[in-house]
Amino acid sequence: MAHPPAAALVLHDGDRDVLGSWVRSHSVPAGLARRARIVLLAADGVSNTEIAELVGVSRQTVISRR
């Protein structure tokens, strides 16, 4: 069964820069960097299923992290 698309995720000014720096950082905990990547992909309009595949987590994890 197909899932309905998730609601659009809107980032505030500066959020994309901060999240991107977390994704690239070697000192940020891996879980926080993964969550930042999920949020950035969601803000780019990527589906939850595709985000899960790209990040290597379950779809449910993506849904709970958005």
Secondary structure, DSSP 8 states (H G I E B T S, - for coil): ------------TTHHHHHHHHHH-SSS-HHHHHHHHHHHHHHTT--HHHHHHHHTS-HHHHHHH-
